[in-house]
């Protein structure tokens, strides 16, 4: 028995030695469950935006009445990413020198001496002339007295100065003014009502007031004394509880961008923002909500620009004019890539221009009203969602009232008010759909004279039987209605 036990132990020991030998021969490796990947390499391209300004015609010129002179400032851009390029023109010539800016440059909102253009990216240099035809002109009406100071000496400091700037486009897609100010100004950040109020009083025209938190005011949103008041909402909400309007006046500009604006205290007959003669307001990437009317342009060259925004009025108009006085005429309303929601979304009832492109209108009384002026409406969707049968539909037996006291429709065009203003309404609809649940899709009525009647032009997006002719002088797609 002992002999057998010893044999078994020897056998076991021999196997262990053999296995150890095998492990040593195989390098001591084990077969674990395992995996690995190849390298993922991220390459980052470097880019540049460079600008240069050159001129070959010299630095000194003689003003000779009735002549022209070659002057060729040129901007050269070397950009591998899309860029905004700016030219600032400083003119101290007191109108002794006249010139035009070359085609392709646009005047920057809120400035009368800064022009910009968008430049596509490529690896080559691009050259742009600043002055049309590369020349300046001296009027033949100039006299000796125009050249002299009060004391009889020749005027000094008659200069025309150009300066070019460039900045990448990405990051400023909807903020041309902000792109410019990033080149030339600085941000004033505010996080409280007090800080905001102080900034309005102290910020300069080249400073952006940027919200870092929601802010509530007991007054209407103020405008500063600067030529331009620029407010970047920074994704926050600026609220006013006052029953009063922000007045944009004196040829100044208000820009609101990137956030939400609420006018919670305004009554139905109080507009949130009044834009007067020569002044302008721009909303860009803003949601604006009001209890009453929202934006009210009035006065020669009063301008409203709504871009990539949503404007809502609970009880009144989103954007509207007022025909109470000729002082309210000749407005400019530009609405782009935006949505308008309210009882009456958009109304123009004075001589002026309404331009709408890629807009959506959802209204429960009137979609768009053109009682006067010229409206060009392209690529829009306009809907009157009202299904209330309480309103007078056609006003067949009576004159229309003031404002929006007129037939309900998707679009109402023209005027029926015998003893009131008489001027034409011209409307062009292109690639635009108009719908109405209960009332006419499009309703037209001309003024009392042909030259002050209605002209309506539309394409195949509008069905002929959707256009109702109520009376008066109306021309539809070139055909005079009777």
C-alpha positions as CSV (number, residue, x, y, z in Angstrom):
1,X,0.0,0.0,0.0
2,X,2.8,2.4,0.9
3,X,4.6,1.7,-2.4
4,X,1.5,2.6,-4.5
5,X,0.9,5.9,-2.6
6,X,4.5,6.9,-3.3
7,X,4.1,6.1,-7.0
8,X,0.9,8.4,-7.1
9,X,2.8,11.3,-5.4
10,X,5.7,10.9,-7.8
11,X,3.4,10.9,-10.8
12,X,1.6,14.2,-9.6
13,X,4.9,15.8,-8.9
14,X,6.1,14.9,-12.4
15,X,3.1,16.5,-14.0
16,X,3.6,19.7,-12.1
17,X,7.2,19.9,-13.2
18,X,6.3,19.2,-16.8
19,X,3.6,22.0,-16.8
20,X,6.0,24.5,-15.2
21,X,8.5,23.6,-17.9
22,X,5.9,24.3,-20.6
23,X,5.0,27.6,-19.1
24,X,8.6,28.6,-19.1
25,X,9.1,27.5,-22.6
26,X,5.9,29.5,-23.7
27,X,7.1,32.7,-22.0
28,X,4.6,32.7,-19.1
29,X,1.6,34.2,-21.2
30,X,-2.1,33.7,-20.4
31,X,-5.1,34.1,-22.8
32,X,-7.2,37.0,-21.3
33,X,-10.4,38.4,-23.0
34,X,-9.1,41.7,-24.5
35,X,-9.5,44.1,-27.4
36,X,-8.0,47.4,-28.7
37,X,-8.5,50.0,-31.5
38,X,-6.4,51.9,-33.9
39,X,-5.6,55.6,-33.4
40,X,-8.2,58.3,-34.2
41,X,-6.3,61.3,-35.3
42,X,-8.0,64.8,-35.2
43,X,-6.5,67.3,-37.5
44,X,-7.2,71.0,-36.9
45,X,-7.0,73.5,-39.7
46,X,-5.5,76.9,-39.0
47,X,-7.3,79.9,-40.5
48,X,-6.8,83.6,-41.0
49,X,-8.8,86.7,-41.8
50,X,-6.5,89.5,-43.0
51,X,-7.5,92.9,-44.5
52,X,-5.4,95.6,-46.2
53,X,-6.3,99.0,-47.5
54,X,-4.3,100.6,-50.3
55,X,-4.5,103.6,-52.6
56,X,-2.4,104.5,-55.7
57,X,-3.6,108.0,-56.5
58,X,-1.8,110.0,-53.8
59,X,-2.8,111.8,-50.6
60,X,-3.2,115.4,-51.8
61,X,-5.9,116.7,-54.2
62,X,-7.1,120.1,-55.5
63,X,-10.7,121.1,-55.4
64,X,-11.5,122.5,-58.8
65,X,-15.3,123.2,-59.2
66,X,-16.9,121.3,-62.0
67,X,-14.2,118.6,-62.3
68,X,-13.7,115.0,-61.2
69,X,-10.5,113.3,-59.9
70,X,-9.4,109.7,-59.7
71,X,-9.2,108.3,-56.2
72,X,-8.9,104.6,-55.8
73,X,-9.0,103.2,-52.2
74,X,-9.2,99.5,-52.4
75,X,-9.7,96.8,-49.7
76,X,-7.8,93.5,-50.1
77,X,-9.1,90.5,-48.1
78,X,-7.3,87.3,-47.5
79,X,-9.6,85.0,-45.6
80,X,-9.8,81.2,-45.3
81,X,-13.2,81.4,-43.5
82,X,-16.2,83.5,-44.3
83,X,-15.8,87.1,-43.1
84,X,-17.5,90.4,-42.6
85,X,-15.4,93.3,-44.0
86,X,-16.1,96.8,-43.0
87,X,-15.0,100.2,-44.3
88,X,-15.3,103.3,-42.1
89,X,-15.5,106.6,-43.9
90,X,-14.6,109.7,-42.0
91,X,-15.7,112.8,-44.0
92,X,-14.7,116.3,-43.0
93,X,-15.0,117.8,-46.4
94,X,-18.1,119.9,-45.6
95,X,-19.7,118.7,-48.9
96,X,-16.9,120.3,-51.0
97,X,-16.1,116.7,-52.1
98,X,-18.8,114.4,-53.4
99,X,-18.6,110.6,-54.1
100,X,-20.6,107.4,-54.1
101,X,-19.7,104.1,-52.4
102,X,-19.0,101.3,-54.8
103,X,-21.6,98.5,-55.4
104,X,-21.5,95.6,-53.1
105,X,-21.1,97.6,-49.9
106,X,-24.1,98.0,-47.6
107,X,-24.7,100.7,-44.9
108,X,-24.4,99.2,-41.4
109,X,-27.6,99.5,-39.3
110,X,-27.4,102.5,-37.0
111,X,-24.4,104.1,-38.7
112,X,-24.1,106.7,-41.5
113,X,-20.4,106.2,-42.3
114,X,-19.8,102.4,-41.9
115,X,-20.3,100.0,-44.8
116,X,-19.9,96.2,-44.8
117,X,-19.9,93.3,-47.1
118,X,-19.8,89.5,-46.7
119,X,-16.8,87.8,-48.2
120,X,-16.7,84.1,-49.0
121,X,-13.8,82.0,-48.0
122,X,-11.1,80.9,-50.4
123,X,-7.3,80.8,-50.6
124,X,-7.0,83.8,-52.9
125,X,-6.9,87.5,-52.2
126,X,-10.0,89.4,-53.0
127,X,-9.9,93.1,-54.0
128,X,-12.9,95.5,-53.6
129,X,-13.1,99.2,-54.6
130,X,-14.5,101.5,-52.0
131,X,-15.6,104.4,-54.3
132,X,-17.8,104.0,-57.3
133,X,-15.8,104.4,-60.5
134,X,-12.8,105.2,-58.3
135,X,-13.4,108.9,-58.3
136,X,-14.4,112.0,-56.4
137,X,-16.3,115.0,-57.8
138,X,-16.3,118.7,-57.1
139,X,-19.6,120.5,-57.8
140,X,-19.7,123.2,-60.5
141,X,-21.8,125.3,-58.0
142,X,-18.9,125.7,-55.6
143,X,-17.8,129.3,-55.1
144,X,-14.9,131.1,-53.4
145,X,-17.1,131.6,-50.3
146,X,-17.5,127.9,-50.0
147,X,-13.7,127.5,-49.7
148,X,-13.2,130.2,-47.0
149,X,-13.6,130.5,-43.3
150,X,-15.5,133.5,-41.9
151,X,-12.3,135.4,-41.6
152,X,-11.5,135.0,-45.3
153,X,-8.8,132.4,-44.9
154,X,-8.9,129.1,-46.8
155,X,-10.5,126.2,-44.9
156,X,-8.2,123.6,-43.4
157,X,-8.8,120.0,-42.4
158,X,-10.8,119.1,-45.6
159,X,-10.2,115.4,-45.5
160,X,-11.6,112.1,-46.5
161,X,-10.3,109.1,-44.5
162,X,-10.9,105.4,-45.0
163,X,-10.2,102.6,-42.6
164,X,-10.9,98.9,-43.2
165,X,-11.7,96.1,-40.7
166,X,-12.4,92.4,-41.0
167,X,-13.7,89.7,-38.7
168,X,-14.8,86.1,-39.1
169,X,-18.5,85.7,-39.9
170,X,-19.1,82.5,-37.8
171,X,-20.3,83.5,-34.4
172,X,-21.9,86.7,-35.7
173,X,-24.4,85.2,-38.2
174,X,-27.2,87.4,-37.0
175,X,-25.3,90.2,-35.5
176,X,-23.6,92.5,-38.0
177,X,-23.7,95.4,-35.5
178,X,-22.4,93.1,-32.8
179,X,-19.6,92.0,-35.1
180,X,-18.7,95.6,-35.7
181,X,-18.8,96.5,-32.1
182,X,-16.6,93.5,-31.3
183,X,-14.0,95.1,-33.5
184,X,-14.3,98.6,-32.1
185,X,-16.0,98.4,-28.7
186,X,-16.5,96.4,-25.6
187,X,-19.3,94.8,-23.7
188,X,-20.9,96.2,-20.6
189,X,-22.3,93.3,-18.6
190,X,-25.2,93.8,-16.3
191,X,-27.0,91.4,-13.9
192,X,-29.5,93.6,-12.1
193,X,-32.0,96.4,-12.7
194,X,-29.8,99.0,-11.2
195,X,-26.8,97.9,-13.3
196,X,-28.9,98.0,-16.4
197,X,-30.3,101.4,-15.7
198,X,-26.8,102.7,-15.0
199,X,-25.4,101.2,-18.2
200,X,-28.1,102.9,-20.3
201,X,-27.0,106.2,-18.9
202,X,-23.2,105.7,-19.1
203,X,-22.5,103.3,-22.0
204,X,-21.1,104.8,-25.1
205,X,-22.3,104.1,-28.7
206,X,-19.5,101.6,-29.3
207,X,-20.4,99.5,-26.2
208,X,-22.8,96.5,-26.1
209,X,-25.0,96.2,-23.0
210,X,-25.1,92.5,-22.3
211,X,-27.4,90.8,-19.8
212,X,-26.0,88.1,-17.5
213,X,-29.4,87.5,-15.8
214,X,-33.1,88.1,-16.2
215,X,-34.0,91.8,-15.4
216,X,-37.3,93.4,-14.6
217,X,-38.1,97.1,-15.0
218,X,-40.9,99.2,-13.5
219,X,-40.5,101.6,-16.5
220,X,-40.5,101.0,-20.2
221,X,-37.1,99.9,-21.6
222,X,-35.2,103.1,-22.0
223,X,-33.1,104.3,-24.9
224,X,-29.8,105.9,-24.2
225,X,-28.6,109.3,-25.5
226,X,-26.3,107.5,-27.9
227,X,-26.8,107.2,-31.6
228,X,-27.2,103.5,-31.1
229,X,-28.4,101.6,-28.1
230,X,-27.3,98.0,-28.4
231,X,-28.7,95.4,-26.0
232,X,-27.6,91.8,-26.2
233,X,-30.0,89.9,-24.0
234,X,-27.5,87.0,-23.7
235,X,-30.3,84.4,-23.7
236,X,-32.0,86.1,-20.8
237,X,-35.4,87.9,-20.4
238,X,-35.8,91.6,-20.1
239,X,-39.3,92.4,-18.7
240,X,-41.1,95.7,-18.1
241,X,-44.3,96.0,-16.0
242,X,-45.0,99.6,-17.0
243,X,-48.0,100.7,-19.0
244,X,-45.8,102.9,-21.2
245,X,-43.8,102.8,-24.4
246,X,-40.2,102.8,-25.3
247,X,-39.6,105.9,-27.5
248,X,-36.9,105.5,-30.2
249,X,-36.6,109.0,-31.5
250,X,-34.2,111.7,-32.7
251,X,-32.8,109.7,-35.5
252,X,-31.4,107.0,-33.2
253,X,-31.3,103.2,-33.3
254,X,-32.3,100.6,-30.8
255,X,-31.1,97.0,-31.3
256,X,-32.3,94.1,-29.2
257,X,-30.8,90.7,-29.8
258,X,-30.5,87.1,-28.5
259,X,-33.2,86.6,-25.8
260,X,-36.7,87.5,-24.7
261,X,-38.4,90.8,-24.2
262,X,-41.7,91.1,-22.4
263,X,-44.0,94.2,-22.1
264,X,-46.4,92.9,-19.4
265,X,-48.0,96.1,-18.4
266,X,-49.1,97.7,-21.6
267,X,-52.8,98.1,-22.3
268,X,-54.3,97.2,-25.7
269,X,-54.0,100.8,-27.0
270,X,-50.4,101.3,-25.8
271,X,-47.6,100.2,-28.0
272,X,-44.4,98.7,-26.6
273,X,-41.9,100.4,-28.9
274,X,-42.6,103.7,-30.8
275,X,-40.2,104.4,-33.7
276,X,-40.4,108.0,-34.8
277,X,-39.0,110.0,-37.8
278,X,-35.6,108.9,-39.0
279,X,-35.2,106.4,-36.2
280,X,-35.0,102.6,-36.3
281,X,-35.4,99.5,-34.2
282,X,-34.0,96.1,-34.9
283,X,-35.0,92.8,-33.3
284,X,-32.7,89.9,-34.1
285,X,-33.1,86.4,-32.6
286,X,-35.7,87.8,-30.1
287,X,-39.0,86.5,-28.7
288,X,-41.0,89.7,-28.0
289,X,-44.3,89.5,-26.1
290,X,-46.7,92.3,-25.3
291,X,-50.1,92.7,-23.8
292,X,-50.9,95.6,-26.1
293,X,-49.5,96.6,-29.5
294,X,-45.9,95.7,-30.0
295,X,-44.0,97.8,-32.5
296,X,-45.4,101.1,-33.9
297,X,-43.3,102.9,-36.6
298,X,-44.4,106.5,-37.3
299,X,-42.8,109.2,-39.2
300,X,-40.7,109.8,-42.3
301,X,-38.1,107.0,-42.7
302,X,-39.0,105.4,-39.4
303,X,-37.7,101.9,-39.8
304,X,-38.5,98.5,-38.3
305,X,-36.4,95.4,-38.9
306,X,-37.5,92.1,-37.4
307,X,-35.1,89.2,-38.2
308,X,-35.2,85.6,-37.0
309,X,-37.6,86.5,-34.3
310,X,-41.1,85.8,-32.8
311,X,-43.4,88.8,-32.1
312,X,-46.6,88.2,-30.1
313,X,-49.4,90.6,-29.1
314,X,-52.1,89.4,-26.7
315,X,-54.7,92.1,-27.5
316,X,-53.6,94.2,-30.4
317,X,-51.1,94.5,-33.3
318,X,-47.6,92.9,-33.7
319,X,-46.4,95.6,-36.1
320,X,-48.7,98.5,-37.2
321,X,-48.7,102.0,-38.4
322,X,-51.2,104.8,-37.7
323,X,-52.8,107.1,-40.3
324,X,-53.9,109.8,-37.9
325,X,-51.5,112.4,-39.4
326,X,-49.3,112.8,-42.4
327,X,-46.4,113.0,-40.0
328,X,-46.7,109.2,-39.6
329,X,-46.2,108.5,-43.3
330,X,-43.3,107.0,-45.3
331,X,-42.3,104.2,-43.0
332,X,-40.0,101.2,-43.8
333,X,-41.0,97.8,-42.3
334,X,-38.7,94.8,-43.0
335,X,-39.7,91.4,-41.6
336,X,-37.5,88.4,-42.3
337,X,-37.5,84.8,-41.1
338,X,-39.9,85.7,-38.3
339,X,-43.2,84.7,-36.8
340,X,-46.1,87.0,-35.8
341,X,-49.0,86.0,-33.6
342,X,-51.8,88.3,-32.4
343,X,-55.3,89.5,-33.2
344,X,-54.0,91.6,-36.1
345,X,-50.4,90.5,-37.0
346,X,-49.2,93.2,-39.4
347,X,-50.9,96.4,-40.6
348,X,-49.7,99.2,-42.8
349,X,-52.2,102.0,-43.5
350,X,-49.9,104.8,-44.6
351,X,-47.7,105.5,-47.6
352,X,-44.6,103.4,-47.0
353,X,-43.0,100.0,-47.6
354,X,-43.7,96.6,-46.1
355,X,-41.3,93.8,-47.0
356,X,-41.9,90.3,-45.7
357,X,-39.8,87.3,-46.5
358,X,-39.9,83.8,-45.1
359,X,-42.4,84.9,-42.4
360,X,-45.2,83.0,-40.6
361,X,-48.4,84.8,-39.6
362,X,-50.9,83.3,-37.2
363,X,-53.7,85.7,-36.4
364,X,-57.3,85.5,-35.0
365,X,-58.7,88.6,-36.6
366,X,-56.6,89.9,-39.5
367,X,-53.4,88.2,-40.9
368,X,-52.0,91.1,-42.8
369,X,-53.7,94.4,-43.6
370,X,-52.5,96.8,-46.4
371,X,-54.8,99.9,-46.3
372,X,-52.1,101.9,-48.0
373,X,-48.5,101.7,-49.1
374,X,-46.5,99.1,-51.0
375,X,-46.3,95.5,-49.7
376,X,-43.9,92.9,-51.1
377,X,-44.6,89.5,-49.5
378,X,-42.5,86.6,-50.5
379,X,-42.1,83.0,-49.3
380,X,-44.6,83.5,-46.4
381,X,-47.4,81.5,-44.7
382,X,-50.3,83.7,-43.6
383,X,-53.2,82.3,-41.7
384,X,-56.3,83.8,-40.1
385,X,-57.4,81.2,-37.6
386,X,-60.6,82.9,-36.4
387,X,-63.8,80.8,-36.3
388,X,-65.8,83.4,-34.4
389,X,-68.8,84.6,-36.3
390,X,-69.4,87.8,-34.3
391,X,-67.5,90.1,-36.6
392,X,-68.9,92.0,-39.5
393,X,-67.4,90.3,-42.6
394,X,-67.7,92.7,-45.5
395,X,-68.8,96.2,-44.3
396,X,-70.9,96.3,-47.5
397,X,-73.2,99.1,-46.3
398,X,-70.8,101.2,-44.4
399,X,-67.3,102.8,-44.5
400,X,-64.5,101.0,-42.8
401,X,-63.6,102.3,-39.4
402,X,-60.2,103.3,-38.1
403,X,-57.2,101.0,-37.7
404,X,-58.4,97.4,-38.1
405,X,-62.1,98.1,-38.1
406,X,-62.5,96.5,-41.5
407,X,-63.4,93.2,-43.1
408,X,-61.6,90.2,-41.6
409,X,-59.5,88.1,-43.9
410,X,-56.2,86.4,-44.3
411,X,-55.1,89.5,-46.1
412,X,-57.2,92.6,-46.4
413,X,-56.2,95.1,-49.0
414,X,-57.4,98.6,-49.8
415,X,-59.7,101.1,-48.2
416,X,-63.4,102.0,-48.0
417,X,-63.7,105.3,-46.3
418,X,-65.1,108.1,-48.4
419,X,-64.2,111.1,-46.3
420,X,-60.7,110.0,-45.4
421,X,-57.2,109.7,-46.8
422,X,-56.9,108.5,-50.4
423,X,-53.7,106.8,-51.5
424,X,-53.0,103.5,-53.3
425,X,-52.3,100.0,-52.0
426,X,-49.9,97.9,-54.0
427,X,-49.4,94.3,-53.0
428,X,-47.3,91.6,-54.6
429,X,-47.5,88.0,-53.3
430,X,-44.8,85.5,-54.4
431,X,-44.6,81.9,-53.3
432,X,-46.9,82.7,-50.4
433,X,-49.8,80.7,-49.0
434,X,-52.8,82.4,-47.4
435,X,-55.5,80.6,-45.5
436,X,-58.6,81.6,-43.5
437,X,-60.9,79.4,-41.5
438,X,-64.1,81.4,-41.6
439,X,-63.5,84.7,-43.4
440,X,-62.2,85.5,-46.9
441,X,-58.7,84.4,-47.8
442,X,-58.0,87.8,-49.5
443,X,-60.4,90.7,-49.5
444,X,-59.9,93.8,-51.7
445,X,-61.7,97.1,-51.9
446,X,-60.4,100.1,-53.8
447,X,-60.4,103.8,-52.9
448,X,-62.7,106.2,-54.6
449,X,-60.3,107.1,-57.5
450,X,-58.4,104.9,-59.9
451,X,-54.9,106.4,-59.2
452,X,-55.5,105.7,-55.5
453,X,-57.0,102.2,-55.8
454,X,-55.6,98.7,-55.3
455,X,-53.2,96.8,-57.4
456,X,-52.8,93.1,-56.4
457,X,-50.4,90.7,-58.1
458,X,-50.0,87.1,-57.1
459,X,-48.7,83.8,-58.5
460,X,-50.0,80.2,-58.6
461,X,-49.8,79.8,-54.8
462,X,-53.0,81.8,-54.6
463,X,-56.2,80.4,-56.1
464,X,-58.3,82.9,-58.1
465,X,-61.5,82.1,-56.2
466,X,-59.7,82.9,-52.9
467,X,-59.6,86.6,-53.9
468,X,-62.7,88.6,-53.3
469,X,-63.4,91.9,-55.0
470,X,-65.5,94.1,-52.7
471,X,-65.7,97.2,-54.9
472,X,-64.0,100.3,-55.9
473,X,-60.9,100.6,-58.1
474,X,-59.0,97.3,-58.0
475,X,-56.6,95.7,-60.5
476,X,-55.9,92.0,-60.0
477,X,-53.1,90.4,-62.0
478,X,-53.4,93.2,-64.6
479,X,-57.2,92.9,-64.9
480,X,-59.3,95.9,-63.8
481,X,-62.3,94.7,-61.7
482,X,-65.8,96.1,-62.3
